């Protein structure tokens, strides 16, 4: 976890040492037990879902730029220092919605603390988050149009006029 590497452990057949695989996997849900190699294709969707919902770490003063399709989501988390952080979302192409939470690991429309929307028309959106109750913020960015480019920036402290 310190290096942002997630380990999946897959056991195939009956002679599997489950305890050893459990110790190897990053999380209990990253342990898969299969009856044989012929069923491995059935579990590729489990593996794809697990890897797509893992949050990437954002550090202060980081900027991440990416492109996502309609309905596709990107997940992030960032530490909140004592001076708080300003979260800035830009979408130069398409439209993106950012959901943030200090409790829910993958916030969405139904469960979030704050929400930002950005597009070329509306311009960048930002919010200040302090750490009075939390030391981490979880973020989900969702694409709204067919193709959406976004940039997310985390700045230390309250940035009343974030850069364009």
Beta strands, then each sheet from edge to edge (+ up, - down):
strand 1: 9-12
strand 2: 31-34
strand 3: 56-58
strand 4: 63-69
strand 5: 73-79
strand 6: 85-93
strand 7: 95-101
strand 8: 114-119
strand 9: 125-129
strand 10: 136-143
strand 11: 147-156
sheet 1: 1+ 2+
sheet 2: 3+ 5+ 10- 7+ 8-
sheet 3: 4+ 11- 6+ 9-
end
